[in-house]
Amino acid sequence: MNKKLFERKISSEKIFKGEIVELYVDKVKLPNNKIVTREKVTHPGAVGIVPINKEGKIMLVKQFRYPLGSTLLEIPAGKLGKNEDPRDCAIRELKEEIGAEGGGIIHLIDFYTSPGFCDEILYLYLALNFEKKENNLDDDEFLEVFELKLIDAPSFIENGKIKDAKTIIGILLARDYLSRRVKIDKKSKK
């Protein structure tokens, strides 16, 4: 830890506790000894999965997002249960949202979604070679499955049809991973 950058918590007050997040207002001491206020949201963490079917299509979901007041195209995702392993959560979310079972789950990356005010970490996976069966949505979940050719996905990002950060990151990393894998496979066949 770099002491020149470290902010030391002096006090913390929980302002709100919801089903998903908690909000704290903390007093912290900066490296220059100044005392300031920081707002912090705690979150249990989440997973996002880029499921690519055998036809080379990404299985996205259309879902209304209340804070934005609009419907977004997103990769399947969900929050971690208490002490839930991220890989197990990814498998659960694939089954629930798009009915995907079996196949391989490949870890791509972990990243913080909004570190300026929130501690949420998102575990990102790629799912391949799965079987498409019936989905099993939660009672409070309403979505539609949308298939998009992987080759067409960058244009959906560039023209604003996909605006969700985890989806953009996931699609670009999945495309990069698959591109590198194809190059490696071609080299090994020579």
Secondary structure, 3 states (H helix, E strand, C coil): CCCCCCCEEEEEEEEEECCCCEEEEEEEECCCCCEEEEEEEECCCEEEEEEECCCCEEEEEEEEECCCCEEEEECCEEECCCCCCHHHHHHHHHHHHHCEECCEEEEEEEEECCCCCECCEEEEEEEECCEECCCCCCCCCCEEEEEEEHHHHHHHHHCCCCCCHHHHHHHHHHHHHHHHHHHHHHHHHC
